[in-house]
Amino acid sequence: MSSGKVLLGLLAGVAAGAALGILFAPDKGSSTRKNIAKKGSDYADELGEKFNNFIDSLSEKGEAAKKEASNMMDKGKQKMDDMMGAADAKL
């Protein structure tokens, strides 16, 4: 499942929950608005934390790929040097 679909589902769930919360709220309007604002803030903080973890994960994977590419390049250079040395020895 793509992260876009997950994010869209999360936002739809938050919107539906907020709407139902307003409709069935036993508290006064001002109290309900404060609760909604707090929940919205909590969801935003959680979403921000998950986004940061996702970015960190991508960064780590990028660094690992960069290191692997560098290792492969070094091995390729070594093989090329070995082949050149063997070719020079035959001449």
trRosetta pair geometry for C-beta under 8 A, 3 or more apart (Angstrom, degrees):
i j d omega theta_ij theta_ji phi_ij phi_ji
1 5 5.5 -106 -179 74 93 128
1 6 6.0 103 128 -54 116 95
2 5 4.9 95 63 6 83 100
2 6 7.2 -148 100 -4 45 87
3 6 5.4 -52 -148 38 40 115
3 7 6.1 41 153 -21 70 104
3 54 7.3 88 -128 -140 151 151
4 7 5.8 -54 -147 37 30 110
4 8 6.3 29 154 -18 64 107
5 8 5.6 -53 -144 38 32 112
5 9 6.2 34 155 -19 65 106
6 9 5.8 -56 -149 38 29 111
6 10 6.3 32 152 -21 64 106
7 10 5.6 -52 -147 35 31 114
7 11 6.4 28 156 -16 65 106
8 11 5.9 -55 -147 38 30 108
8 12 6.3 30 154 -19 64 107
9 12 5.7 -55 -145 37 30 111
9 13 6.3 32 155 -20 64 107
10 13 5.8 -57 -151 36 29 112
10 14 6.4 29 153 -19 64 105
10 47 7.2 142 137 -99 148 114
11 14 5.6 -51 -147 35 33 112
11 15 6.4 33 155 -18 65 105
12 15 5.8 -55 -148 37 31 110
12 16 6.3 29 155 -17 66 107
13 16 5.8 -55 -143 39 30 108
13 17 6.1 30 157 -18 65 109
14 17 5.8 -57 -146 39 28 111
14 18 6.3 28 155 -20 64 107
14 40 7.5 98 -178 -111 124 71
14 43 5.6 99 -114 -165 133 167
15 18 5.8 -55 -147 35 29 111
15 19 6.4 28 155 -18 64 106
16 19 5.8 -55 -148 36 31 110
16 20 6.3 25 157 -12 65 108
17 20 5.9 -58 -145 42 29 106
17 21 6.0 34 155 -24 64 109
17 39 8.0 -124 120 150 123 146
18 21 5.5 -55 -146 35 29 115
18 22 6.5 30 156 -20 63 103
18 36 5.8 79 -140 -142 98 112
18 39 7.5 179 -92 91 89 132
18 40 7.5 39 -93 -71 131 100
19 22 6.0 -55 -153 33 30 109
19 23 6.5 26 153 -16 64 109
20 23 5.7 -57 -145 38 34 111
20 24 6.1 -5 169 13 70 113
21 24 6.8 -76 -137 54 21 85
21 25 5.9 49 161 -66 63 98
21 32 7.2 161 143 -162 95 102
21 35 7.5 -139 168 109 134 119
21 36 6.5 155 104 -89 137 97
21 39 7.9 -178 -68 31 177 163
22 25 5.8 -30 -142 -14 25 121
22 32 6.4 106 -117 162 62 135
22 36 7.2 19 -69 -75 92 141
25 32 4.3 39 -177 -108 162 131
25 35 7.9 164 -129 55 125 140
27 31 3.9 -97 157 91 130 128
27 32 5.1 165 79 -56 105 81
27 35 7.3 109 49 -9 151 137
28 31 4.8 88 58 11 81 106
28 32 6.9 -148 93 -8 39 90
29 32 5.6 -58 -145 37 29 112
29 33 6.3 30 157 -20 66 105
30 33 5.8 -51 -148 34 31 112
30 34 6.6 33 152 -19 62 104
31 34 5.8 -53 -152 34 32 112
31 35 6.5 32 151 -18 65 105
32 35 5.7 -55 -150 36 33 112
32 36 6.3 32 153 -19 66 106
33 36 5.7 -53 -145 37 32 111
33 37 6.2 34 155 -20 65 106
34 37 5.7 -54 -147 37 30 112
34 38 6.3 30 154 -20 64 106
35 38 5.7 -55 -148 36 30 111
35 39 6.3 28 155 -16 66 106
36 39 5.8 -55 -146 39 31 109
36 40 6.1 33 154 -21 65 108
37 40 5.6 -54 -146 37 29 114
37 41 6.3 31 154 -20 63 106
38 41 5.7 -55 -150 36 30 112
38 42 6.3 32 151 -20 65 105
39 42 5.5 -52 -148 35 33 113
39 43 6.3 32 154 -17 66 104
40 43 5.8 -53 -147 37 30 109
40 44 6.2 31 153 -20 64 107
41 44 5.6 -54 -145 36 30 112
41 45 6.3 32 154 -20 64 105
42 45 5.8 -54 -150 35 30 111
42 46 6.4 27 153 -17 64 107
43 46 5.7 -56 -147 39 32 111
43 47 6.1 31 155 -19 67 108
44 47 5.7 -54 -144 39 29 111
44 48 6.2 33 154 -21 63 107
45 48 5.7 -54 -148 36 29 113
45 49 6.4 30 153 -20 63 105
46 49 5.7 -53 -149 34 31 112
46 50 6.5 29 153 -16 64 105
47 50 5.8 -54 -147 38 32 110
47 51 6.3 35 152 -21 65 106
48 51 5.6 -54 -147 36 30 113
48 52 6.4 31 154 -18 65 105
49 52 5.8 -53 -148 36 31 111
49 53 6.5 32 152 -18 64 105
50 53 5.6 -52 -148 37 33 112
50 54 6.3 38 151 -22 65 105
51 54 5.5 -53 -150 34 32 115
51 55 6.4 32 152 -18 65 104
52 55 5.7 -51 -146 36 33 111
52 56 6.3 35 153 -19 65 105
53 56 5.6 -53 -147 37 32 113
53 57 6.3 36 152 -22 64 105
54 57 5.7 -53 -150 34 30 113
54 58 6.5 30 152 -17 63 104
55 58 5.7 -53 -149 36 33 111
55 59 6.3 36 151 -21 65 106
56 59 5.5 -54 -148 36 32 114
56 60 6.4 32 154 -19 66 104
57 60 5.8 -53 -148 35 31 110
57 61 6.4 28 154 -16 64 107
58 61 5.7 -57 -146 40 31 110
58 62 6.2 35 153 -22 65 107
59 62 5.6 -53 -148 35 30 114
59 63 6.4 30 154 -18 63 105
60 63 5.8 -54 -149 36 31 111
60 64 6.4 31 152 -19 65 106
61 64 5.6 -52 -147 36 33 112
61 65 6.3 34 154 -18 65 105
62 65 5.7 -55 -147 37 30 110
62 66 6.2 33 153 -21 64 107
63 66 5.5 -53 -146 35 31 114
63 67 6.4 33 154 -19 64 105
64 67 5.8 -53 -148 36 31 111
64 68 6.3 31 153 -18 64 107
65 68 5.6 -53 -145 38 32 112
65 69 6.3 34 154 -20 65 105
66 69 5.8 -53 -147 36 29 111
66 70 6.4 31 152 -20 62 106
67 70 5.6 -54 -150 35 31 113
67 71 6.4 33 151 -19 65 104
68 71 5.6 -52 -149 35 32 112
68 72 6.4 33 153 -18 65 105
69 72 5.7 -53 -147 37 32 111
69 73 6.3 34 153 -21 64 106
70 73 5.6 -54 -148 35 31 113
70 74 6.4 33 153 -20 64 104
71 74 5.7 -53 -149 35 32 112
71 75 6.4 31 153 -18 65 105
72 75 5.7 -53 -149 37 33 112
72 76 6.3 35 151 -21 65 106
73 76 5.5 -53 -148 36 32 114
73 77 6.4 34 153 -20 65 103
74 77 5.7 -52 -148 35 32 111
74 78 6.4 33 152 -20 64 105
75 78 5.6 -54 -149 35 32 113
75 79 6.4 32 153 -18 65 104
76 79 5.8 -54 -148 36 31 109
76 80 6.3 32 153 -19 65 106
77 80 5.6 -55 -149 37 32 113
77 81 6.3 33 153 -20 66 105
78 81 5.7 -53 -148 36 31 111
78 82 6.4 33 152 -20 64 105
79 82 5.5 -53 -148 36 33 114
79 83 6.3 31 154 -18 66 105
80 83 5.7 -54 -147 38 31 110
80 84 6.3 31 154 -19 65 106
81 84 5.7 -54 -145 37 31 111
81 85 6.2 33 154 -20 64 106
82 85 5.7 -55 -148 36 29 112
82 86 6.4 28 153 -17 64 106
83 86 5.7 -53 -147 37 32 111
83 87 6.2 33 153 -20 65 106
84 87 5.6 -53 -146 37 32 112
84 88 6.3 33 154 -19 65 105
85 88 5.8 -52 -145 36 31 110
85 89 6.4 34 153 -23 63 105
86 89 5.6 -52 -149 32 32 114
86 90 6.7 30 153 -19 63 104
87 90 5.9 -56 -153 34 32 110
87 91 6.8 29 151 -19 64 104
88 91 5.8 -56 -151 32 36 109
